[in-house]
Amino acid sequence: MNKSKNLDAAHSLTPAENFKKLAEKRVNRAILCMKLIGNLSNKRVYDWNHEQAEKIFETLQQVLDDNRSKFKIAASKTNEGEFKL
């Protein structure tokens, strides 16, 4: 029953409100996870090398770049087929 109540609440939000709600939740969760990754830098607790650290950051950067591209593509599609002088 609780699940259907949540679904009803989600349907009552506008797309902009739903975007803001989900974006805040997901970005805050991603920030927390990235901080946890930063904790791995503690050499007193973990043994890692430069190549491993670089692989982490290259992977994270690729995911960020891919997501940025998705937003750019989505934005450009909204203007698709519309030509004005």
Secondary structure, 3 states (H helix, E strand, C coil): CHHHHHHHHHHCCCHHHHHHHHHHHHHHHHHHHHHHHHHCCCCCCCCCCHHHHHHHHHHHHHHHHHHHHHHHHHHHHHCCCCCCC
